[in-house]
């Protein structure tokens, strides 16, 4: 996964709205890098995680939040074997 942009996390901190992690797997073969239109048919798996509450504010808390959500998404797509 590429690094996350932090704008959405900043917005979640300002509003207090929880972040819902979503893992999507299987799109690589369907839509190669640099291609904007899918090139073939196939199966895509989408898993929706539990909401991650946003209670703290500020840059250090945002970094922790980004790392926590990233960990959840890695679990959802099967990149990480350890359940949280």
PyMOL Python script that loads the backbone (N, CA, C, O; Angstrom):
from pymol import cmd

cmd.read_pdbstr("""\
ATOM      1  N   UNK A   1       0.843  -1.182   0.000  1.00  0.00           N
ATOM      2  CA  UNK A   1       0.000   0.000   0.000  1.00  0.00           C
ATOM      3  C   UNK A   1       0.885   1.241   0.000  1.00  0.00           C
ATOM      4  O   UNK A   1       1.967   1.261   0.587  1.00  0.00           O
ATOM      5  N   UNK A   2       0.404   2.243  -0.657  1.00  0.00           N
ATOM      6  CA  UNK A   2       1.110   3.525  -0.685  1.00  0.00           C
ATOM      7  C   UNK A   2       0.871   4.274   0.630  1.00  0.00           C
ATOM      8  O   UNK A   2      -0.050   3.934   1.373  1.00  0.00           O
ATOM      9  N   UNK A   3       1.689   5.287   0.921  1.00  0.00           N
ATOM     10  CA  UNK A   3       1.438   6.094   2.120  1.00  0.00           C
ATOM     11  C   UNK A   3       0.069   6.770   2.040  1.00  0.00           C
ATOM     12  O   UNK A   3      -0.390   7.142   0.960  1.00  0.00           O
ATOM     13  N   UNK A   4      -0.569   6.922   3.189  1.00  0.00           N
ATOM     14  CA  UNK A   4      -1.881   7.560   3.255  1.00  0.00           C
ATOM     15  C   UNK A   4      -1.743   9.076   3.249  1.00  0.00           C
ATOM     16  O   UNK A   4      -0.796   9.613   3.824  1.00  0.00           O
ATOM     17  N   UNK A   5      -2.662   9.759   2.616  1.00  0.00           N
ATOM     18  CA  UNK A   5      -2.790  11.212   2.728  1.00  0.00           C
ATOM     19  C   UNK A   5      -3.467  11.474   4.078  1.00  0.00           C
ATOM     20  O   UNK A   5      -4.266  10.653   4.528  1.00  0.00           O
ATOM     21  N   UNK A   6      -3.166  12.593   4.725  1.00  0.00           N
ATOM     22  CA  UNK A   6      -3.680  12.824   6.078  1.00  0.00           C
ATOM     23  C   UNK A   6      -4.886  13.755   6.142  1.00  0.00           C
ATOM     24  O   UNK A   6      -5.427  13.985   7.223  1.00  0.00           O
ATOM     25  N   UNK A   7      -5.316  14.294   5.003  1.00  0.00           N
ATOM     26  CA  UNK A   7      -6.436  15.236   5.016  1.00  0.00           C
ATOM     27  C   UNK A   7      -7.714  14.643   5.599  1.00  0.00           C
ATOM     28  O   UNK A   7      -8.394  15.292   6.394  1.00  0.00           O
ATOM     29  N   UNK A   8      -8.040  13.431   5.213  1.00  0.00           N
ATOM     30  CA  UNK A   8      -9.248  12.783   5.732  1.00  0.00           C
ATOM     31  C   UNK A   8      -9.154  12.520   7.225  1.00  0.00           C
ATOM     32  O   UNK A   8     -10.158  12.585   7.934  1.00  0.00           O
ATOM     33  N   UNK A   9      -7.951  12.224   7.705  1.00  0.00           N
ATOM     34  CA  UNK A   9      -7.756  11.990   9.129  1.00  0.00           C
ATOM     35  C   UNK A   9      -7.881  13.301   9.904  1.00  0.00           C
ATOM     36  O   UNK A   9      -8.427  13.320  11.007  1.00  0.00           O
ATOM     37  N   UNK A  10      -7.381  14.390   9.337  1.00  0.00           N
ATOM     38  CA  UNK A  10      -7.540  15.709   9.967  1.00  0.00           C
ATOM     39  C   UNK A  10      -9.017  16.074  10.077  1.00  0.00           C
ATOM     40  O   UNK A  10      -9.469  16.574  11.107  1.00  0.00           O
ATOM     41  N   UNK A  11      -9.758  15.819   9.008  1.00  0.00           N
ATOM     42  CA  UNK A  11     -11.186  16.102   9.008  1.00  0.00           C
ATOM     43  C   UNK A  11     -11.907  15.259  10.062  1.00  0.00           C
ATOM     44  O   UNK A  11     -12.781  15.761  10.768  1.00  0.00           O
ATOM     45  N   UNK A  12     -11.546  13.995  10.167  1.00  0.00           N
ATOM     46  CA  UNK A  12     -12.152  13.125  11.178  1.00  0.00           C
ATOM     47  C   UNK A  12     -11.844  13.630  12.584  1.00  0.00           C
ATOM     48  O   UNK A  12     -12.700  13.575  13.467  1.00  0.00           O
ATOM     49  N   UNK A  13     -10.626  14.120  12.794  1.00  0.00           N
ATOM     50  CA  UNK A  13     -10.268  14.670  14.106  1.00  0.00           C
ATOM     51  C   UNK A  13     -11.089  15.915  14.423  1.00  0.00           C
ATOM     52  O   UNK A  13     -11.548  16.086  15.553  1.00  0.00           O
ATOM     53  N   UNK A  14     -11.275  16.778  13.437  1.00  0.00           N
ATOM     54  CA  UNK A  14     -12.039  18.015  13.690  1.00  0.00           C
ATOM     55  C   UNK A  14     -13.499  17.728  13.970  1.00  0.00           C
ATOM     56  O   UNK A  14     -14.115  18.407  14.792  1.00  0.00           O
ATOM     57  N   UNK A  15     -14.069  16.728  13.299  1.00  0.00           N
ATOM     58  CA  UNK A  15     -15.499  16.457  13.431  1.00  0.00           C
ATOM     59  C   UNK A  15     -15.819  15.382  14.454  1.00  0.00           C
ATOM     60  O   UNK A  15     -16.954  15.291  14.922  1.00  0.00           O
ATOM     61  N   UNK A  16     -14.820  14.557  14.811  1.00  0.00           N
ATOM     62  CA  UNK A  16     -15.057  13.468  15.763  1.00  0.00           C
ATOM     63  C   UNK A  16     -15.764  12.267  15.139  1.00  0.00           C
ATOM     64  O   UNK A  16     -16.230  11.378  15.852  1.00  0.00           O
ATOM     65  N   UNK A  17     -15.843  12.242  13.820  1.00  0.00           N
ATOM     66  CA  UNK A  17     -16.511  11.135  13.124  1.00  0.00           C
ATOM     67  C   UNK A  17     -15.549   9.955  13.025  1.00  0.00           C
ATOM     68  O   UNK A  17     -14.392  10.135  12.646  1.00  0.00           O
ATOM     69  N   UNK A  18     -16.012   8.746  13.363  1.00  0.00           N
ATOM     70  CA  UNK A  18     -15.127   7.579  13.274  1.00  0.00           C
ATOM     71  C   UNK A  18     -14.742   7.266  11.822  1.00  0.00           C
ATOM     72  O   UNK A  18     -15.446   7.632  10.881  1.00  0.00           O
ATOM     73  N   UNK A  19     -13.619   6.590  11.673  1.00  0.00           N
ATOM     74  CA  UNK A  19     -13.134   6.175  10.365  1.00  0.00           C
ATOM     75  C   UNK A  19     -13.459   4.697  10.192  1.00  0.00           C
ATOM     76  O   UNK A  19     -13.200   3.890  11.086  1.00  0.00           O
ATOM     77  N   UNK A  20     -14.025   4.345   9.044  1.00  0.00           N
ATOM     78  CA  UNK A  20     -14.362   2.955   8.766  1.00  0.00           C
ATOM     79  C   UNK A  20     -13.344   2.415   7.763  1.00  0.00           C
ATOM     80  O   UNK A  20     -13.328   2.832   6.605  1.00  0.00           O
ATOM     81  N   UNK A  21     -12.487   1.478   8.213  1.00  0.00           N
ATOM     82  CA  UNK A  21     -11.496   0.919   7.293  1.00  0.00           C
ATOM     83  C   UNK A  21     -12.150  -0.028   6.289  1.00  0.00           C
ATOM     84  O   UNK A  21     -13.035  -0.808   6.640  1.00  0.00           O
ATOM     85  N   UNK A  22     -11.702   0.052   5.040  1.00  0.00           N
ATOM     86  CA  UNK A  22     -12.206  -0.814   3.974  1.00  0.00           C
ATOM     87  C   UNK A  22     -11.005  -1.419   3.263  1.00  0.00           C
ATOM     88  O   UNK A  22     -10.106  -0.703   2.822  1.00  0.00           O
ATOM     89  N   UNK A  23     -10.997  -2.749   3.155  1.00  0.00           N
ATOM     90  CA  UNK A  23      -9.926  -3.456   2.451  1.00  0.00           C
ATOM     91  C   UNK A  23     -10.443  -3.966   1.119  1.00  0.00           C
ATOM     92  O   UNK A  23     -11.493  -4.606   1.063  1.00  0.00           O
ATOM     93  N   UNK A  24      -9.719  -3.689   0.051  1.00  0.00           N
ATOM     94  CA  UNK A  24     -10.100  -4.127  -1.296  1.00  0.00           C
ATOM     95  C   UNK A  24      -8.940  -4.938  -1.864  1.00  0.00           C
ATOM     96  O   UNK A  24      -7.798  -4.479  -1.891  1.00  0.00           O
ATOM     97  N   UNK A  25      -9.254  -6.159  -2.318  1.00  0.00           N
ATOM     98  CA  UNK A  25      -8.210  -7.028  -2.853  1.00  0.00           C
ATOM     99  C   UNK A  25      -8.664  -7.612  -4.189  1.00  0.00           C
ATOM    100  O   UNK A  25      -9.838  -7.941  -4.361  1.00  0.00           O
ATOM    101  N   UNK A  26      -7.746  -7.737  -5.118  1.00  0.00           N
ATOM    102  CA  UNK A  26      -8.034  -8.367  -6.396  1.00  0.00           C
ATOM    103  C   UNK A  26      -8.147  -7.417  -7.570  1.00  0.00           C
ATOM    104  O   UNK A  26      -8.460  -7.844  -8.681  1.00  0.00           O
ATOM    105  N   UNK A  27      -7.898  -6.142  -7.346  1.00  0.00           N
ATOM    106  CA  UNK A  27      -8.039  -5.180  -8.440  1.00  0.00           C
ATOM    107  C   UNK A  27      -6.781  -5.062  -9.297  1.00  0.00           C
ATOM    108  O   UNK A  27      -6.857  -4.582 -10.427  1.00  0.00           O
ATOM    109  N   UNK A  28      -5.644  -5.482  -8.795  1.00  0.00           N
ATOM    110  CA  UNK A  28      -4.378  -5.351  -9.529  1.00  0.00           C
ATOM    111  C   UNK A  28      -4.410  -5.954 -10.919  1.00  0.00           C
ATOM    112  O   UNK A  28      -4.073  -5.278 -11.891  1.00  0.00           O
ATOM    113  N   UNK A  29      -4.816  -7.236 -11.037  1.00  0.00           N
ATOM    114  CA  UNK A  29      -4.845  -7.843 -12.374  1.00  0.00           C
ATOM    115  C   UNK A  29      -5.902  -7.229 -13.294  1.00  0.00           C
ATOM    116  O   UNK A  29      -5.778  -7.286 -14.517  1.00  0.00           O
ATOM    117  N   UNK A  30      -6.934  -6.648 -12.701  1.00  0.00           N
ATOM    118  CA  UNK A  30      -8.024  -6.099 -13.503  1.00  0.00           C
ATOM    119  C   UNK A  30      -7.699  -4.729 -14.079  1.00  0.00           C
ATOM    120  O   UNK A  30      -8.135  -4.377 -15.175  1.00  0.00           O
ATOM    121  N   UNK A  31      -6.925  -3.965 -13.318  1.00  0.00           N
ATOM    122  CA  UNK A  31      -6.629  -2.599 -13.736  1.00  0.00           C
ATOM    123  C   UNK A  31      -5.150  -2.319 -13.460  1.00  0.00           C
ATOM    124  O   UNK A  31      -4.803  -1.840 -12.381  1.00  0.00           O
ATOM    125  N   UNK A  32      -4.290  -2.612 -14.415  1.00  0.00           N
ATOM    126  CA  UNK A  32      -2.856  -2.410 -14.214  1.00  0.00           C
ATOM    127  C   UNK A  32      -2.513  -0.951 -13.907  1.00  0.00           C
ATOM    128  O   UNK A  32      -3.273  -0.035 -14.223  1.00  0.00           O
ATOM    129  N   UNK A  33      -1.370  -0.765 -13.294  1.00  0.00           N
ATOM    130  CA  UNK A  33      -0.909   0.576 -12.922  1.00  0.00           C
ATOM    131  C   UNK A  33      -0.855   1.488 -14.149  1.00  0.00           C
ATOM    132  O   UNK A  33      -0.370   1.101 -15.212  1.00  0.00           O
ATOM    133  N   UNK A  34      -1.359   2.688 -13.976  1.00  0.00           N
ATOM    134  CA  UNK A  34      -1.360   3.665 -15.047  1.00  0.00           C
ATOM    135  C   UNK A  34      -2.535   3.544 -16.003  1.00  0.00           C
ATOM    136  O   UNK A  34      -2.660   4.331 -16.941  1.00  0.00           O
ATOM    137  N   UNK A  35      -3.395   2.561 -15.769  1.00  0.00           N
ATOM    138  CA  UNK A  35      -4.553   2.343 -16.636  1.00  0.00           C
ATOM    139  C   UNK A  35      -5.807   2.804 -15.891  1.00  0.00           C
ATOM    140  O   UNK A  35      -6.027   2.411 -14.745  1.00  0.00           O
ATOM    141  N   UNK A  36      -6.621   3.624 -16.528  1.00  0.00           N
ATOM    142  CA  UNK A  36      -7.794   4.173 -15.867  1.00  0.00           C
ATOM    143  C   UNK A  36      -9.069   3.380 -16.139  1.00  0.00           C
ATOM    144  O   UNK A  36     -10.093   3.608 -15.495  1.00  0.00           O
ATOM    145  N   UNK A  37      -9.011   2.461 -17.080  1.00  0.00           N
ATOM    146  CA  UNK A  37     -10.177   1.649 -17.427  1.00  0.00           C
ATOM    147  C   UNK A  37      -9.804   0.183 -17.207  1.00  0.00           C
ATOM    148  O   UNK A  37      -8.762  -0.256 -17.692  1.00  0.00           O
ATOM    149  N   UNK A  38     -10.633  -0.589 -16.481  1.00  0.00           N
ATOM    150  CA  UNK A  38     -10.314  -2.011 -16.278  1.00  0.00           C
ATOM    151  C   UNK A  38     -10.118  -2.729 -17.608  1.00  0.00           C
ATOM    152  O   UNK A  38     -10.843  -2.479 -18.571  1.00  0.00           O
ATOM    153  N   UNK A  39      -9.134  -3.620 -17.654  1.00  0.00           N
ATOM    154  CA  UNK A  39      -8.787  -4.322 -18.890  1.00  0.00           C
ATOM    155  C   UNK A  39      -9.380  -5.726 -18.973  1.00  0.00           C
ATOM    156  O   UNK A  39      -9.385  -6.320 -20.051  1.00  0.00           O
ATOM    157  N   UNK A  40      -9.878  -6.269 -17.869  1.00  0.00           N
ATOM    158  CA  UNK A  40     -10.410  -7.619 -17.898  1.00  0.00           C
ATOM    159  C   UNK A  40     -11.472  -7.797 -16.820  1.00  0.00           C
ATOM    160  O   UNK A  40     -11.713  -6.901 -16.011  1.00  0.00           O
ATOM    161  N   UNK A  41     -12.101  -8.966 -16.825  1.00  0.00           N
ATOM    162  CA  UNK A  41     -13.087  -9.298 -15.797  1.00  0.00           C
ATOM    163  C   UNK A  41     -12.416 -10.145 -14.734  1.00  0.00           C
ATOM    164  O   UNK A  41     -11.424 -10.826 -15.000  1.00  0.00           O
ATOM    165  N   UNK A  42     -12.961 -10.100 -13.537  1.00  0.00           N
ATOM    166  CA  UNK A  42     -12.392 -10.895 -12.466  1.00  0.00           C
ATOM    167  C   UNK A  42     -13.154 -10.695 -11.178  1.00  0.00           C
ATOM    168  O   UNK A  42     -14.195 -10.038 -11.146  1.00  0.00           O
ATOM    169  N   UNK A  43     -12.624 -11.269 -10.121  1.00  0.00           N
ATOM    170  CA  UNK A  43     -13.254 -11.232  -8.810  1.00  0.00           C
ATOM    171  C   UNK A  43     -12.524 -10.236  -7.900  1.00  0.00           C
ATOM    172  O   UNK A  43     -11.299 -10.273  -7.784  1.00  0.00           O
ATOM    173  N   UNK A  44     -13.274  -9.363  -7.268  1.00  0.00           N
ATOM    174  CA  UNK A  44     -12.730  -8.383  -6.333  1.00  0.00           C
ATOM    175  C   UNK A  44     -13.350  -8.651  -4.970  1.00  0.00           C
ATOM    176  O   UNK A  44     -14.562  -8.835  -4.860  1.00  0.00           O
ATOM    177  N   UNK A  45     -12.518  -8.673  -3.931  1.00  0.00           N
ATOM    178  CA  UNK A  45     -12.988  -8.889  -2.565  1.00  0.00           C
ATOM    179  C   UNK A  45     -12.952  -7.563  -1.816  1.00  0.00           C
ATOM    180  O   UNK A  45     -11.938  -6.866  -1.812  1.00  0.00           O
ATOM    181  N   UNK A  46     -14.067  -7.227  -1.186  1.00  0.00           N
ATOM    182  CA  UNK A  46     -14.166  -6.001  -0.390  1.00  0.00           C
ATOM    183  C   UNK A  46     -14.576  -6.396   1.015  1.00  0.00           C
ATOM    184  O   UNK A  46     -15.583  -7.079   1.200  1.00  0.00           O
ATOM    185  N   UNK A  47     -13.802  -5.972   2.008  1.00  0.00           N
ATOM    186  CA  UNK A  47     -14.125  -6.244   3.407  1.00  0.00           C
ATOM    187  C   UNK A  47     -14.209  -4.918   4.155  1.00  0.00           C
ATOM    188  O   UNK A  47     -13.335  -4.061   4.021  1.00  0.00           O
ATOM    189  N   UNK A  48     -15.251  -4.761   4.928  1.00  0.00           N
ATOM    190  CA  UNK A  48     -15.477  -3.536   5.694  1.00  0.00           C
ATOM    191  C   UNK A  48     -15.209  -3.827   7.161  1.00  0.00           C
ATOM    192  O   UNK A  48     -15.759  -4.771   7.729  1.00  0.00           O
ATOM    193  N   UNK A  49     -14.356  -3.007   7.770  1.00  0.00           N
ATOM    194  CA  UNK A  49     -13.986  -3.209   9.162  1.00  0.00           C
ATOM    195  C   UNK A  49     -14.872  -2.435  10.114  1.00  0.00           C
ATOM    196  O   UNK A  49     -15.785  -1.717   9.707  1.00  0.00           O
ATOM    197  N   UNK A  50     -14.582  -2.599  11.378  1.00  0.00           N
ATOM    198  CA  UNK A  50     -15.307  -1.874  12.425  1.00  0.00           C
ATOM    199  C   UNK A  50     -14.833  -0.425  12.468  1.00  0.00           C
ATOM    200  O   UNK A  50     -13.671  -0.136  12.183  1.00  0.00           O
ATOM    201  N   UNK A  51     -15.740   0.485  12.827  1.00  0.00           N
ATOM    202  CA  UNK A  51     -15.347   1.897  12.924  1.00  0.00           C
ATOM    203  C   UNK A  51     -14.228   2.111  13.944  1.00  0.00           C
ATOM    204  O   UNK A  51     -14.222   1.504  15.015  1.00  0.00           O
ATOM    205  N   UNK A  52     -13.301   2.967  13.598  1.00  0.00           N
ATOM    206  CA  UNK A  52     -12.209   3.353  14.504  1.00  0.00           C
ATOM    207  C   UNK A  52     -12.576   4.708  15.094  1.00  0.00           C
ATOM    208  O   UNK A  52     -12.655   5.697  14.365  1.00  0.00           O
ATOM    209  N   UNK A  53     -12.805   4.767  16.419  1.00  0.00           N
ATOM    210  CA  UNK A  53     -13.189   6.044  17.019  1.00  0.00           C
ATOM    211  C   UNK A  53     -12.060   7.070  16.952  1.00  0.00           C
ATOM    212  O   UNK A  53     -10.878   6.731  17.022  1.00  0.00           O
ATOM    213  N   UNK A  54     -12.454   8.313  16.817  1.00  0.00           N
ATOM    214  CA  UNK A  54     -11.496   9.420  16.773  1.00  0.00           C
ATOM    215  C   UNK A  54     -11.763  10.279  18.001  1.00  0.00           C
ATOM    216  O   UNK A  54     -12.750  11.012  18.058  1.00  0.00           O
ATOM    217  N   UNK A  55     -10.868  10.179  18.987  1.00  0.00           N
ATOM    218  CA  UNK A  55     -11.100  10.897  20.242  1.00  0.00           C
ATOM    219  C   UNK A  55     -10.036  11.947  20.533  1.00  0.00           C
ATOM    220  O   UNK A  55     -10.301  12.931  21.224  1.00  0.00           O
ATOM    221  N   UNK A  56      -8.826  11.736  20.002  1.00  0.00           N
ATOM    222  CA  UNK A  56      -7.728  12.674  20.274  1.00  0.00           C
ATOM    223  C   UNK A  56      -7.524  13.604  19.088  1.00  0.00           C
ATOM    224  O   UNK A  56      -7.901  13.285  17.960  1.00  0.00           O
ATOM    225  N   UNK A  57      -6.926  14.753  19.356  1.00  0.00           N
ATOM    226  CA  UNK A  57      -6.636  15.727  18.303  1.00  0.00           C
ATOM    227  C   UNK A  57      -5.154  16.057  18.301  1.00  0.00           C
ATOM    228  O   UNK A  57      -4.445  15.808  19.276  1.00  0.00           O
ATOM    229  N   UNK A  58      -4.697  16.624  17.187  1.00  0.00           N
ATOM    230  CA  UNK A  58      -3.311  17.051  17.062  1.00  0.00           C
ATOM    231  C   UNK A  58      -2.496  16.102  16.207  1.00  0.00           C
ATOM    232  O   UNK A  58      -2.887  14.958  15.977  1.00  0.00           O
ATOM    233  N   UNK A  59      -1.354  16.592  15.739  1.00  0.00           N
ATOM    234  CA  UNK A  59      -0.499  15.793  14.838  1.00  0.00           C
ATOM    235  C   UNK A  59      -0.031  14.453  15.416  1.00  0.00           C
ATOM    236  O   UNK A  59      -0.072  13.458  14.693  1.00  0.00           O
ATOM    237  N   UNK A  60       0.414  14.369  16.687  1.00  0.00           N
ATOM    238  CA  UNK A  60       0.838  13.049  17.189  1.00  0.00           C
ATOM    239  C   UNK A  60      -0.318  12.043  17.205  1.00  0.00           C
ATOM    240  O   UNK A  60      -0.137  10.874  16.865  1.00  0.00           O
ATOM    241  N   UNK A  61      -1.495  12.505  17.599  1.00  0.00           N
ATOM    242  CA  UNK A  61      -2.662  11.618  17.618  1.00  0.00           C
ATOM    243  C   UNK A  61      -3.053  11.226  16.202  1.00  0.00           C
ATOM    244  O   UNK A  61      -3.493  10.099  15.974  1.00  0.00           O
ATOM    245  N   UNK A  62      -2.900  12.134  15.248  1.00  0.00           N
ATOM    246  CA  UNK A  62      -3.223  11.838  13.852  1.00  0.00           C
ATOM    247  C   UNK A  62      -2.297  10.746  13.321  1.00  0.00           C
ATOM    248  O   UNK A  62      -2.743   9.848  12.606  1.00  0.00           O
ATOM    249  N   UNK A  63      -1.019  10.816  13.663  1.00  0.00           N
ATOM    250  CA  UNK A  63      -0.064   9.792  13.230  1.00  0.00           C
ATOM    251  C   UNK A  63      -0.457   8.427  13.793  1.00  0.00           C
ATOM    252  O   UNK A  63      -0.415   7.427  13.076  1.00  0.00           O
ATOM    253  N   UNK A  64      -0.838   8.378  15.064  1.00  0.00           N
ATOM    254  CA  UNK A  64      -1.287   7.116  15.671  1.00  0.00           C
ATOM    255  C   UNK A  64      -2.543   6.602  14.971  1.00  0.00           C
ATOM    256  O   UNK A  64      -2.673   5.405  14.717  1.00  0.00           O
ATOM    257  N   UNK A  65      -3.459   7.505  14.664  1.00  0.00           N
ATOM    258  CA  UNK A  65      -4.704   7.139  14.001  1.00  0.00           C
ATOM    259  C   UNK A  65      -4.422   6.570  12.602  1.00  0.00           C
ATOM    260  O   UNK A  65      -4.993   5.548  12.222  1.00  0.00           O
ATOM    261  N   UNK A  66      -3.554   7.223  11.851  1.00  0.00           N
ATOM    262  CA  UNK A  66      -3.186   6.747  10.510  1.00  0.00           C
ATOM    263  C   UNK A  66      -2.607   5.334  10.620  1.00  0.00           C
ATOM    264  O   UNK A  66      -2.981   4.452   9.847  1.00  0.00           O
ATOM    265  N   UNK A  67      -1.708   5.116  11.563  1.00  0.00           N
ATOM    266  CA  UNK A  67      -1.082   3.806  11.729  1.00  0.00           C
ATOM    267  C   UNK A  67      -2.095   2.740  12.144  1.00  0.00           C
ATOM    268  O   UNK A  67      -2.030   1.603  11.677  1.00  0.00           O
ATOM    269  N   UNK A  68      -3.021   3.107  13.015  1.00  0.00           N
ATOM    270  CA  UNK A  68      -4.047   2.161  13.458  1.00  0.00           C
ATOM    271  C   UNK A  68      -4.957   1.770  12.287  1.00  0.00           C
ATOM    272  O   UNK A  68      -5.225   0.586  12.082  1.00  0.00           O
ATOM    273  N   UNK A  69      -5.422   2.736  11.537  1.00  0.00           N
ATOM    274  CA  UNK A  69      -6.314   2.455  10.403  1.00  0.00           C
ATOM    275  C   UNK A  69      -5.563   1.650   9.342  1.00  0.00           C
ATOM    276  O   UNK A  69      -6.123   0.720   8.761  1.00  0.00           O
ATOM    277  N   UNK A  70      -4.318   1.995   9.091  1.00  0.00           N
ATOM    278  CA  UNK A  70      -3.515   1.246   8.122  1.00  0.00           C
ATOM    279  C   UNK A  70      -3.387  -0.217   8.548  1.00  0.00           C
ATOM    280  O   UNK A  70      -3.498  -1.119   7.717  1.00  0.00           O
ATOM    281  N   UNK A  71      -3.157  -0.450   9.828  1.00  0.00           N
ATOM    282  CA  UNK A  71      -3.063  -1.816  10.342  1.00  0.00           C
ATOM    283  C   UNK A  71      -4.353  -2.590  10.137  1.00  0.00           C
ATOM    284  O   UNK A  71      -4.326  -3.762   9.762  1.00  0.00           O
ATOM    285  N   UNK A  72      -5.481  -1.938  10.382  1.00  0.00           N
ATOM    286  CA  UNK A  72      -6.778  -2.589  10.174  1.00  0.00           C
ATOM    287  C   UNK A  72      -6.979  -2.935   8.699  1.00  0.00           C
ATOM    288  O   UNK A  72      -7.457  -4.023   8.376  1.00  0.00           O
ATOM    289  N   UNK A  73      -6.620  -2.026   7.816  1.00  0.00           N
ATOM    290  CA  UNK A  73      -6.786  -2.279   6.383  1.00  0.00           C
ATOM    291  C   UNK A  73      -5.866  -3.412   5.934  1.00  0.00           C
ATOM    292  O   UNK A  73      -6.266  -4.245   5.121  1.00  0.00           O
ATOM    293  N   UNK A  74      -4.644  -3.452   6.450  1.00  0.00           N
ATOM    294  CA  UNK A  74      -3.733  -4.545   6.113  1.00  0.00           C
ATOM    295  C   UNK A  74      -4.318  -5.889   6.531  1.00  0.00           C
ATOM    296  O   UNK A  74      -4.178  -6.877   5.811  1.00  0.00           O
ATOM    297  N   UNK A  75      -4.971  -5.932   7.685  1.00  0.00           N
ATOM    298  CA  UNK A  75      -5.638  -7.161   8.125  1.00  0.00           C
ATOM    299  C   UNK A  75      -6.787  -7.515   7.189  1.00  0.00           C
ATOM    300  O   UNK A  75      -6.966  -8.679   6.830  1.00  0.00           O
ATOM    301  N   UNK A  76      -7.560  -6.514   6.798  1.00  0.00           N
ATOM    302  CA  UNK A  76      -8.721  -6.762   5.950  1.00  0.00           C
ATOM    303  C   UNK A  76      -8.333  -7.311   4.576  1.00  0.00           C
ATOM    304  O   UNK A  76      -9.066  -8.120   4.006  1.00  0.00           O
ATOM    305  N   UNK A  77      -7.200  -6.885   4.043  1.00  0.00           N
ATOM    306  CA  UNK A  77      -6.778  -7.365   2.727  1.00  0.00           C
ATOM    307  C   UNK A  77      -5.855  -8.580   2.822  1.00  0.00           C
ATOM    308  O   UNK A  77      -5.446  -9.141   1.806  1.00  0.00           O
ATOM    309  N   UNK A  78      -5.534  -8.973   4.040  1.00  0.00           N
ATOM    310  CA  UNK A  78      -4.728 -10.165   4.222  1.00  0.00           C
ATOM    311  C   UNK A  78      -3.232  -9.943   4.176  1.00  0.00           C
ATOM    312  O   UNK A  78      -2.478 -10.897   3.981  1.00  0.00           O
ATOM    313  N   UNK A  79      -2.784  -8.719   4.348  1.00  0.00           N
ATOM    314  CA  UNK A  79      -1.341  -8.436   4.371  1.00  0.00           C
ATOM    315  C   UNK A  79      -0.728  -8.703   5.726  1.00  0.00           C
ATOM    316  O   UNK A  79       0.492  -8.812   5.852  1.00  0.00           O
ATOM    317  N   UNK A  80      -1.572  -8.809   6.743  1.00  0.00           N
ATOM    318  CA  UNK A  80      -1.120  -8.992   8.113  1.00  0.00           C
ATOM    319  C   UNK A  80      -1.915 -10.150   8.698  1.00  0.00           C
ATOM    320  O   UNK A  80      -3.134 -10.200   8.538  1.00  0.00           O
ATOM    321  N   UNK A  81      -1.255 -11.072   9.366  1.00  0.00           N
ATOM    322  CA  UNK A  81      -1.938 -12.260   9.895  1.00  0.00           C
ATOM    323  C   UNK A  81      -2.401 -12.101  11.334  1.00  0.00           C
ATOM    324  O   UNK A  81      -3.205 -12.903  11.807  1.00  0.00           O
ATOM    325  N   UNK A  82      -1.913 -11.085  12.045  1.00  0.00           N
ATOM    326  CA  UNK A  82      -2.232 -10.930  13.456  1.00  0.00           C
ATOM    327  C   UNK A  82      -3.497 -10.102  13.627  1.00  0.00           C
ATOM    328  O   UNK A  82      -3.526  -8.930  13.252  1.00  0.00           O
ATOM    329  N   UNK A  83      -4.571 -10.717  14.206  1.00  0.00           N
ATOM    330  CA  UNK A  83      -5.780  -9.925  14.422  1.00  0.00           C
ATOM    331  C   UNK A  83      -5.574  -8.893  15.511  1.00  0.00           C
ATOM    332  O   UNK A  83      -4.838  -9.125  16.471  1.00  0.00           O
ATOM    333  N   UNK A  84      -6.233  -7.742  15.355  1.00  0.00           N
ATOM    334  CA  UNK A  84      -6.148  -6.670  16.356  1.00  0.00           C
ATOM    335  C   UNK A  84      -7.313  -6.755  17.295  1.00  0.00           C
ATOM    336  O   UNK A  84      -7.427  -5.942  18.212  1.00  0.00           O
TER     337      UNK A  84
END
""", "prot")
cmd.dss("prot")
cmd.show_as("cartoon", "prot")
cmd.util.cbc("prot")
cmd.orient("prot")
